[in-house]
Amino acid sequence: MDNQFATNVKNAWDNVASGTLNVTHNYWGATPPAASVTTGTATVSYANPLGIAPTAGNFVTGTTMTASTTAGVNVVASTGATYVGAAALSGNPVAVALPSTATVVRYYDAFASSGVTAATVDFFGTTASPVTANSSIYFYNSAYGTWQPCSNQAINVYGNDVEITIGTTTAPTNVQFQGTPFVLVTLRPHHRQLLAPPRTRATVRQVFLSMLLT
């Protein structure tokens, strides 16, 4: 998982005699294969293909993973997962831009197996672009075709990470966490426009009297 296998799709299922080969969360080139291919008694699962090549990644069997120095992601905890994984992506994996108010720091692929019901995930900034008070984690919501901010997130400037919690009612949900990209962004601060106070009737009268006296 989190590997690059461009032009090697046929080799994957040619070398499976029987059973199921799980090769999800990999990059297969500009045109990804079908979600699964079955030949005789052999099935290859290509679910959740990456939209762009990963630059570094990690995958472990279990419920937690430390990959802050490689993928920029730690899976601090998860419930119900049999494996978890993450990768740093070389660019935007989908053909949908982020909001104009967001400056991209880095993209990630982070996921857990289909049994996951809850998770806590830390996304780390870089040395050149560390986490600030204006940092935020977005995920790609394929149901609506848009990047959406994660609903439950906490900024840790001193640890250079943003932590999100995932459950059945969060954004993303536990089901979406089985295959969706994430991105760390810096949001443009909102500046309130200062308006002059409205001129009162008393103020107008004072101006008129001052004009008569001059």
HUVEN-V772802 format. One record per backbone hydrogen bond with DSSP energy under -0.5 kcal/mol. CO is the residue of the C=O (numbers start at 1). NH is the residue of the N-H. If there is no record, write none. Layout:
BEGIN
co = {CO/CO}
nh = {NH/NH}
END
This chain:
BEGIN
co = {3/3/5/8/9/9/10/11/13/15/19/20/21/21/25/26/26/27/28/30/35/35/37/39/41/42/43/44/44/45/47/53/56/58/60/60/65/65/67/67/67/72/73/74/74/75/77/79/79/82/83/84/85/86/87/88/88/89/94/99/101/102/103/106/107/108/109/110/111/113/118/119/120/120/121/122/123/129/132/134/136/136/137/138/139/139/140/141/141/141/146/148/151/152/154/156/156/157/160/161/162/163/164/166/167/171/172/173/175/176/177/180/181/182/183/183/184/184/185/185/186/190/193/200/201/202/203/204/205/206/207/208/209/210}
nh = {5/27/8/12/12/13/14/15/16/17/43/22/23/45/2/28/50/5/7/32/46/47/44/42/19/39/21/37/46/23/25/90/88/86/62/84/67/75/71/72/73/124/67/76/122/65/120/117/118/62/113/60/111/58/109/55/56/107/96/102/188/104/186/184/89/182/87/180/85/116/79/166/76/77/164/74/162/126/135/187/138/185/150/183/141/148/142/144/145/146/141/139/153/165/163/160/161/160/125/156/123/154/121/119/174/151/167/177/178/179/112/110/140/108/138/185/105/106/136/187/103/192/195/204/205/206/207/208/209/210/211/212/213/214}
END
